Amino acid sequence: MERHELYISRCIQLALQGTYAAMPNPSVGAVIVHNDKIIGQGFTSPYGGSHAEPNAIASVKNQELLKESTLYVSLEPCSHFGKTPPCSDLVIEKKIPRVVIGTVDPFAKVCGRGIQKMRDAGIEVIVGVLEKECQDSNKRFFTFHNKKRPYVILKWAESADHFIAPLTRETNRPFWISNTYSKQLVHKWRSEEMAFLVGTQTVLSDNPSLTTRDWYGKDPIRIYLDRTGKIDSHYSITDHSVKTICITANPALQSSGNLIYEHADFNDTLVNQVLDILYKHNIMSVVIEGGTQTLQSFINTELWDEARIFTGDTIIGEGISAPVLTEFDKVEKHSILDNELRIVYPI
């Protein structure tokens, strides 16, 4: 592996350690190399904290060596004031002579400006080392800024005969197909992604709380569809414990506390409206958790980036059919005891 690629690979490894805590910022990895030896490294702190470059620079014991070093970074250093000062200004201030960048930042306030600022200061800047890999490591961030929508993950569990639930149930509690370990994995995902979305019928049938209980971590933003306002304060999702967005066509419903009502035309392309609302709320990733009608609407409009499908050994016989993916590119398979998890990516 060529030297630049070797160090950018390390930047990607570091970036992946901060992915979920950094959102809606990108998670970046930075490495400082002096005479073929790493003397400093860092990744993006949780949202609102320091970026990768100042963290890496601060880790260098002998700051004088920075003037003879190369900074490797997976994403272009920022050039604007946000919650922190511009990283490109710090690189210039520290007189680092060379910077190797994995990929340009798609965010409009940066997008090439950090690179130009450093070049104008006399710094040698190399761009595009392992570019695709660096973009993949921040696929949520790139999707959000390039496509103006969140990264969409579809998630469901289906029986061996391809149903997600029986036709009738005695109580409004979930019908479990996935096992305890699969359920815990879903709660881990809740701590990692920015939002989880369910349709009206899922709330009425399962009364989900959509909080992170079986894993340590933050709760996601909860989103649910409720065209007419069927879901009242008796349901867990309306308990105001977590920021919750209800997408409705009922003009009488007005926001209060942690429960935000966003109005949409349910007779039009609802999926596009939902994604526009999430984009407005700066939500970079969303897991669509059901039910079948909601999931299938995202599939049919081809507005999804990943599907995570659990298959159990339960036979339901007669029930609510699982969503159907018609075309996809690749599938990863994982065994979780008696469950199979397939991770599917679209063409």
N, C-alpha and C positions, 0 to 999 in steps of 0.2 A: 504493500500500500504506500502510495506517495506521501511524503511528509505532511503536506498540507491536509490531505484527507485523513491522516492518522489523528491529527489534533482536532480537526472539525468533528470527527467521530466521537472523540471524548466530549466535545461541546454538546453533542446531541445526547449523549448519556447523561450529562449533567442537567440538561434542559428537561428531560423527562422526569426528573425528581421533583420539579416544581410545577408541572402542568396544571394540576387542578386547583392548587392554592392560589396560583397567579391570576386565574381568569377573573375579569375579562381581558387582562393583559396577556400577552404571549409569554410563555416560559422560555427563557434563553439560557444557553450555557456559554461560558467564557473561560478561556485558558490563556495564560501568559507564559511564553516560552523564552528562555534565555540560554543560548548555546546548546540547543537541543535538549534542554531540561525544563520540565514544567516547574515554575516557581510560584505560580498562583492560579487559583481557579475558583469559580463560583457559578451560581445559577440564580434566577429571579426569586426574590423573596415573595411571601404571600402578598396579595393585592394591596397596594398602598405603600409597600416597602421598597427597598433598594432593588435596582436592576442588576443583571448579571455582571456587567462591566465594573461598576464600583465595588461589588462584592469580591470580584477576582482581584482587582487592584489593591483593595484593603488587605487581602490575604498575603501580599508579597512583603516579606520581612525587610528586605533591603530595597527601599523605594528608588534608590539611585539606579538600580539595574533596569528599571522600566525604560530608561532612555536608550537602552541597548537591546530591547526585547521586541517580540512580536505578539500582538494580541490576536487570538483566534476567537471568533464569536459566531454562533449559529444564525443570528439575525442581525441585520444592520443596526448599529447603535442609533438611538433616538436623537433628534435634533431640536426638540421642542420642550417647553416647560409644561409638565403635567403635575402629578403628585410628587414627582422628583425632578431635579434639574436635568438638562440634556446630557446624555452619556458621551456624545461626541465631543462636547466641550471639555469634559473631564479627561478624555483621551488626549486632546490637544494640550491641555494644561500639564499633564504628566509627561509630555514630550515623547510619547511612544512612537517610534519611527515607522512601524509597519503594522497594518491591520489586515487580517484575512477573514473574509465574511462568507458565510454559507449562502445566504439568500437576502435579497432586498426586502425591506419591510413594505407590505401592501397598504399599511395605514396611511391615509392621505397626508397627514401632518408630518410624516417621516419620508416615506417612498423616495429614496435617492438623495434626500437633502442631507442626511447625516454623512453619507459617502462624500458628497460634494464639499461639505464643510471641512471634512478632514483632509481631502485632497487640496483644497485651497490653502490649508495650513501647512502644506508640504509633506504630508504623511503619504507613504506608499500604501495604496488600498487595492487589494485583490478581492474580486467578487465572483461568486458562483461555484464554490467548492462544495461538492456533495449537495447541490442545490435542491434536488427533489427530496432527498432524505431529510434535509432541514425543514422543508415545507411540510412533509409528512409528520414530523415531530410536533408541528403546531397546526395540524389540519383544522382544528376548530377555529383558530384565529384567522387562518387564510380563507376558510369558507365564509366566515362572518364578514370579512372585509371585501373579498372578491365577488361573492354572490349576494351580499346584503341580506343574509339570513343566517340563522343558527345552523350548526352542524346537527343533522337529524339522525337519531338512532331509533330504530324500531325494535320493540322488545315484546315477546309474548311466550307463553308456554302452551304446548299442545299435547294432546294424548297420542298414543300410538296409532289411533285411527283418525287423527287430524281434527280433533275438536278442541276448543278452548274451555268449554264448560257444558254441563248438561242443559237441557232445555228449561227445566224447572228446578227451583231450590226452595227449601223450607224457610231459610233465613237469608238476610242480606249480608252474608259473609262470603269471603273468597272461597272458591272451590280449588283446592291445591292439587296441581299436577306436578309441580317441581318439588324436590325434596328440601330438607332443612338447609343443606349446604348451598344449594342453588339459590334459595331464598336469602341466605346470608350474603351471597355474592351480589344479588340485586341491591341489597342495602349498602354494600360497598360502592356500587355504581351511583347510588343516590348521593353519597358523600363526595363523589368525583365530578358529576355533571351539574350544570347550573340549574336545570329545570326538568320536571317530569310532567307529562300531560296525559290526561284521560278524558274519555268521552262521557256523556251524560249517563248512559246505561251502566257503565262501569261503576260510577258513583252510586247509582240507585241500587245496583245488585250487590256490590262488594263493600260499600262504605269504607273506602281506603283512606288512610291518613296521609300516605305518601311521605312520611318522615323517615329519618334514619334511626332505627331502633336496634337493629342487630349488628351494627358496626359503629365504631367510633368515628365521628366526623360530623360535618355540617349537614343540615337539612337542605334539600333543593327547594327552589321556588316551585310552588304547586300551581298547575294550570289545569282548568277543566272547562269543558264545553257545556253550556246550559242555555239552549235557545230561548225557552220561554220563562225560565225561573222556577223550575221544579225543585231545585235543590235548596233546602232551607237550612236554618241554623241547627237542626238536629243531626246534620251530617258532619263527620270528623273534619272533612276538608275545609269547612267554613269556620273553624274554631279560632281563627285569628292568631294562632301560635306561630305561624310562618307566613312570610309574604306569599299571597295566593292571588292568582289572576283568573277571573271567570270571564270567558268570552261568550257573550249573549246577544240576542236580538231584542231583548226586553228593555225599552228606554226607561222604564220606571226604576230599574236597579241602579243604585248609585254607590260609589266606593265609600268604604268606611274602615278606618284602621288598616290592618294588614290585608284586608280583602278588597281587591281592586276589580272593578267591572270595566271591561273593554267591549265596546259595541261593534258588531259585525253584521253583514247582510248574509244570512244563512241560505239565501236563494242564489247567491253568486258563488264564485270559486272560493270556498271557505279556507282551504289549505293555504292559499297564497295570503289571505287576510290574516290568518293565524300567525304565519311566519313574519309578516310585516309588523304585527303587534309585538312579537317577541324581539324582533330586531330593534324596535323603538325602545323597548325596556332593557336594551344592551345585554340580552341573553345570548350567549355564544354557543351553547349546546343544549339540546333538549332530547329527552327520551320519551318516545310515544309508547305508552304502556297499554293502550286499549281503549275500547274493545275492537272487535273485528272491523266494524264499519269505519271507525276512525283510522285504524291502521291501514285498511285497504285504500282509503282515500289518499293517503300519502304515497302508497305504492302506485296507484293509478295515475297520479299526477307526476310521478317520477321525481318527487322531492324528498329523497332520503339518501343517506350516505353510508349507512351501516345497519344491518339487522342482526339481532341477537335472539336466537330461537332455542328454547328448551323443549326437548321431547322426552316425555315420561313413558313408562310401560303400562300406564292405565288404559283400559278400554272403556270408552263411554257408551258406544253403541249408537246413541242418538243424541245430538247436541247442537251447539252453536259452532259452525265451521270455522276453522282457523283461517287467517289471511293466506293469500296465495302470492308468492313471488314468481313472476313469469320469466324475467331475464335477470341474470346476475353474472358477475365476473369470476369471483373465487369464493371458496368456502373453507373456513378453518373449523375443525371438529375437536371437541374436548369432551372427555367422559367425567361426569360428576356422580359417582356411584351408579344408581339406576337411571340417571338422566344423561342425555346427550345435549351438549351445547354447540350449536352451529353459529358461527359468526360469518355473515354473508355480506359481500360488497357488490354494489351495482356495476353494470357495464359502463 
